[in-house]
Amino acid sequence: METHCTGLGRRSWIPLFVMMLTGSFAALATARTYYVDAAGGDDGWDGLKPETAWRSLAKVNHAPIGPGDKVLFRRGQAWRGQLVPRSGEAGGALTYGAFGEGPKPMLLGSVSADRLEDWQEAGEGIWATPAPRLHPSDPPVDVGNIIFDHGKSAGVKKWREEDLRDEGDFCYDAKSWRVVLRSGGHPVQRHSSIELALRRHIIDQSGRGHVTYENLDLRYGAAHGIGGASTHHITVRGCDVSWIGGGHQMTRPDGRPVRYGNGIEFWSSARDCRVEGCRLWEIYDAALTNQGDGTNVQENIVYRQNVIWNCEYSFEYWNRGPASRTRNILFERNTCVDAGYGWGHRQRPDPNGRHLMFYDNSAATTNFVVRSNIFCRATESLLRLQGRDWTPALAMSSNGWRQEHGAFLLWGTESVGADRFRDFLRARGFELRTWTADPKFADPAKRDYRLAPDSPLQGAGIGF
């Protein structure tokens, strides 16, 4: 039987297909692997072998790398600053990853302040950073958080120096570029490490596509861990993201300051992205989110097999503007624990600890699927659905829900507890298979949230 092609004839279609394949193979054939070593590298070298590795993030950001290339950071080392990736192309993603042995390489969005000279006494019980140490270059940025002792505690941000009353209270003076801290003694003599988180995305991927990040450790940033608008074909795999957010986003007309910061955010016009096998904790706002404003499309985004704890929200979604669209979003086999139990919750003017946060949404939303996840403990509720009837837009199935105290669901202004939760969801077509038993994690004290052999969720297709 003869086959007929519409649009392109066979003779024109075959050369085009060959050209596409040839282009992809050409990109892969010329792809290179570059190495970055913070201790033994040199930006004057070619970077093509571990022995001739580059040294700095600045070199990585400005190097002429392209589709199919890999940039690998040596494990066990750390870099401060911001990674600004290039784009790959179809069939030739650009990869930022790790090489060597040891812990994942760290990208830090902070300035260290753990030397004696990093602090000056500025009053009784008040200490301040010298401005040149904090901001070696223009423009200055807000300090949204102070992380002490590698995450054992965090500072508490205030907006005026006169409000620094308790140990760990701090404020940022934008005029003098200084952090001012309440401390009962020299901060360095009281803490083994002090990190001042700056209001920059640790990875700023705005406008980028066909990029993969894998096996990186992002921490101590006051904006987003990974953020940016108009992204496509982004993969985040096997990464750790922690101690993120708290920076000053804006001041409302009534004078109230607003803080922000998400772990991984796809902002406005994001498509064909995925986050899988990552761990996220201690995030001021959402661990994972796709959201947008104006007129935009968010589509084909997958979040799978991630472990999240101590974030204000494990996942947040909203998209506003009736001309906007959201479609084909999948949140699957993620384990989400202790929403609202992180550092930011205690400081927020709007404590709102929830695993799933679906805000006001006027975009046309279809095929939004939440299935086979575990949601365990939240300060306010496990789930919040607000601003519209979510029944036709959202599909939920085979999730495990555990809340020992408090509400399971906030539907608009209606609070739904354990006694009504299953029937409430089923009456609206949600969750025909639901578990509310203790999931029995392997070792939650050590953040091992795998299911124990006797977990009631074993064999139910939940978690991983």
BAROSE-691616 format. One record per residue (C-alpha): z, x, y. Coordinates in steps of 0.25 Angstrom, whole numbers, padded with zeros to 4 digits, always signed. Example, Ala and Ser with C-alpha at 12.3 -4.5 7.8 and 13.67 -1.06 7.14 Angstrom:
<atoms>
+0031+0049-0018+0029+0055-0004
</atoms>
This chain:
<atoms>
+0000+0000+0000-0003+0005+0014+0008+0007+0023+0006+0003+0038+0014+0009+0049+0016+0001+0062+0018+0009+0075+0013+0022+0071+0002+0024+0060+0005+0033+0048-0003+0045+0054+0005+0045+0067+0018+0042+0061+0018+0053+0050+0015+0065+0060+0026+0059+0070+0036+0059+0058+0032+0073+0055+0034+0077+0069+0048+0071+0069+0052+0078+0057+0046+0091+0061+0054+0090+0074+0067+0088+0067+0064+0100+0057+0060+0109+0069+0073+0106+0076+0081+0109+0063+0073+0121+0060+0076+0127+0074+0091+0122+0073+0102+0133+0075+0116+0134+0073+0125+0140+0084+0139+0144+0082+0151+0144+0092+0163+0153+0091+0174+0152+0102+0180+0165+0098+0169+0174+0093+0157+0168+0100+0149+0173+0112+0140+0164+0120+0130+0175+0122+0127+0175+0107+0116+0166+0100+0126+0157+0093+0118+0157+0080+0128+0164+0071+0143+0163+0070+0143+0178+0074+0135+0175+0086+0142+0162+0090+0143+0156+0104+0156+0155+0110+0157+0143+0120+0155+0128+0122+0147+0132+0135+0137+0140+0126+0135+0128+0117+0133+0118+0128+0122+0126+0134+0115+0132+0122+0101+0128+0119+0105+0121+0106+0096+0110+0101+0093+0100+0089+0098+0104+0076+0107+0115+0081+0121+0117+0077+0132+0122+0086+0144+0126+0077+0158+0129+0083+0167+0139+0075+0179+0131+0068+0193+0135+0073+0189+0137+0087+0189+0129+0100+0180+0127+0112+0184+0121+0125+0175+0112+0134+0164+0102+0132+0153+0102+0122+0140+0096+0127+0130+0095+0115+0115+0096+0116+0107+0085+0108+0100+0087+0095+0088+0078+0090+0084+0069+0078+0085+0078+0066+0092+0089+0073+0106+0086+0078+0113+0096+0086+0126+0099+0079+0140+0104+0085+0149+0108+0073+0158+0119+0067+0157+0132+0059+0167+0141+0052+0180+0138+0046+0193+0131+0051+0196+0119+0061+0185+0112+0068+0180+0119+0081+0187+0112+0093+0180+0108+0106+0191+0106+0116+0190+0098+0129+0202+0104+0135+0208+0115+0143+0220+0123+0136+0232+0124+0145+0241+0132+0135+0243+0145+0143+0255+0147+0153+0246+0149+0165+0239+0136+0162+0251+0128+0168+0259+0130+0181+0272+0124+0185+0269+0113+0195+0283+0106+0197+0295+0103+0189+0290+0100+0175+0275+0100+0180+0265+0110+0176+0250+0111+0180+0238+0118+0176+0231+0128+0185+0217+0121+0189+0208+0133+0186+0213+0133+0172+0211+0118+0170+0197+0117+0176+0189+0131+0176+0177+0123+0180+0172+0111+0188+0173+0099+0187+0187+0097+0184+0190+0086+0173+0202+0078+0170+0213+0082+0160+0215+0070+0152+0225+0075+0141+0234+0087+0138+0235+0090+0123+0248+0098+0119+0250+0106+0107+0237+0103+0100+0239+0088+0100+0254+0087+0098+0255+0079+0111+0247+0076+0124+0250+0075+0139+0251+0061+0146+0241+0060+0157+0246+0055+0171+0239+0053+0184+0248+0058+0194+0257+0071+0194+0269+0062+0198+0268+0054+0185+0271+0067+0176+0284+0063+0171+0284+0066+0156+0282+0079+0148+0266+0080+0145+0262+0071+0157+0251+0077+0165+0240+0074+0175+0227+0080+0180+0226+0083+0195+0211+0082+0197+0212+0089+0211+0219+0101+0206+0213+0101+0192+0227+0103+0186+0234+0096+0175+0249+0093+0179+0259+0092+0167+0273+0088+0165+0280+0098+0156+0294+0102+0154+0290+0117+0154+0277+0125+0154+0267+0117+0146+0263+0130+0138+0277+0132+0134+0278+0118+0128+0265+0117+0121+0257+0126+0112+0243+0120+0117+0239+0112+0129+0225+0106+0131+0221+0099+0143+0210+0089+0139+0198+0088+0149+0190+0076+0152+0177+0080+0146+0171+0076+0133+0172+0087+0123+0158+0084+0119+0149+0077+0129+0137+0072+0122+0131+0063+0132+0116+0061+0130+0116+0069+0117+0110+0066+0104+0109+0071+0089+0122+0079+0090+0132+0081+0079+0146+0086+0081+0154+0090+0068+0167+0096+0065+0172+0098+0079+0186+0096+0085+0186+0090+0099+0199+0089+0106+0206+0089+0119+0196+0082+0128+0200+0071+0139+0187+0064+0138+0179+0061+0125+0178+0070+0113+0164+0067+0112+0157+0059+0122+0144+0055+0130+0134+0045+0132+0120+0042+0127+0122+0050+0114+0114+0048+0101+0114+0054+0087+0128+0060+0088+0136+0064+0076+0151+0068+0077+0156+0072+0063+0169+0078+0058+0174+0081+0072+0189+0080+0077+0191+0074+0091+0205+0073+0096+0214+0073+0109+0203+0067+0117+0203+0059+0130+0212+0055+0142+0203+0060+0153+0202+0052+0166+0190+0044+0165+0191+0036+0178+0200+0029+0188+0199+0013+0189+0198+0007+0202+0213+0003+0201+0216+0017+0200+0219+0018+0185+0214+0030+0178+0207+0029+0165+0207+0039+0154+0197+0040+0142+0193+0048+0131+0186+0045+0117+0185+0054+0105+0170+0052+0102+0162+0042+0112+0148+0038+0112+0146+0032+0126+0134+0023+0129+0121+0024+0123+0125+0031+0110+0118+0029+0097+0117+0035+0083+0130+0042+0083+0141+0045+0073+0155+0050+0072+0160+0053+0058+0171+0061+0051+0178+0064+0064+0193+0064+0067+0198+0059+0081+0212+0058+0086+0220+0057+0099+0209+0051+0108+0213+0044+0121+0203+0033+0119+0193+0031+0107+0191+0040+0096+0177+0035+0094+0169+0026+0103+0155+0021+0107+0155+0014+0120+0147+0012+0132+0144+0005+0145+0132+0000+0153+0119-0002+0145+0119+0007+0132+0117+0006+0117+0127+0011+0107+0121+0011+0093+0122+0018+0079+0135+0024+0080+0144+0028+0068+0159+0032+0067+0162+0035+0052+0174+0041+0045+0182+0046+0057+0197+0047+0058+0203+0043+0070+0218+0043+0075+0227+0042+0087+0216+0037+0096+0217+0026+0106+0205+0019+0099+0198+0024+0086+0185+0017+0090+0181+0011+0103+0168+0003+0106+0163-0004+0119+0149-0005+0125+0147-0013+0138+0135-0019+0145+0128-0031+0139+0115-0022+0138+0122-0012+0129+0121-0012+0114+0130-0007+0103+0125-0007+0089+0127-0001+0075+0141+0006+0077+0148+0009+0064+0163+0013+0063+0166+0016+0049+0176+0023+0040+0184+0028+0051+0200+0030+0050+0207+0026+0063+0222+0028+0064+0232+0026+0075+0224+0021+0087+0233+0022+0099+0242+0032+0094+0236+0044+0101+0240+0052+0114+0231+0043+0123+0238+0030+0119+0251+0034+0126+0244+0037+0139+0234+0026+0140+0236+0015+0150+0229+0006+0140+0235+0009+0126+0225+0003+0117+0226+0009+0103+0216+0003+0094+0206+0008+0083+0194-0001+0087+0193-0004+0101+0181-0013+0104+0181-0015+0119+0173-0025+0128+0159-0024+0124+0147-0031+0130+0136-0023+0123+0128-0030+0112+0135-0024+0100+0130-0025+0085+0133-0019+0072+0147-0013+0076+0153-0010+0062+0168-0005+0059+0170-0004+0044+0178+0004+0034+0188+0010+0044+0203+0012+0044+0211+0008+0057+0225+0011+0056+0236+0009+0067+0234+0006+0082+0243+0005+0093+0236-0008+0098+0227-0014+0088+0217-0008+0077+0205-0016+0083+0202-0022+0097+0190-0031+0099+0188-0034+0114+0178-0041+0124+0169-0048+0114+0168-0055+0101+0165-0043+0092+0162-0051+0080+0147-0050+0080+0147-0036+0085+0157-0029+0076+0158-0028+0061+0171-0023+0054+0173-0022+0039+0182-0015+0029+0191-0008+0039+0206-0005+0036+0216-0009+0047+0230-0005+0048+0240-0009+0059+0255-0009+0056+0259-0014+0069+0251-0022+0080+0238-0028+0081+0226-0026+0072+0216-0032+0082+0214-0036+0097+0203-0046+0098+0201-0048+0113+0216-0051+0117+0220-0056+0103+0228-0047+0095+0227-0048+0080+0238-0043+0070+0238-0039+0056+0240-0054+0051+0227-0059+0057+0218-0047+0057+0210-0049+0045+0208-0064+0047+0205-0061+0061+0194-0051+0058+0188-0059+0046+0187-0072+0054+0177-0064+0064+0169-0058+0053+0176-0044+0053+0183-0036+0042+0181-0044+0030+0187-0032+0022+0199-0027+0030+0211-0019+0025+0224-0018+0033+0233-0010+0023+0238+0004+0026+0227+0013+0023+0236+0024+0018+0230+0037+0024+0231+0050+0016+0240+0057+0026+0241+0051+0040+0251+0061+0045+0241+0072+0044+0229+0063+0049+0223+0062+0035+0218+0048+0036+0211+0048+0023+0215+0036+0014+0225+0039+0003+0222+0037-0011+0230+0024-0011+0225+0018+0002+0221+0004+0001+0208+0007+0008+0203+0017-0003+0191+0011-0009+0189+0001+0002+0178+0009+0009+0187+0012+0021+0190+0025+0028+0185+0038+0021
</atoms>
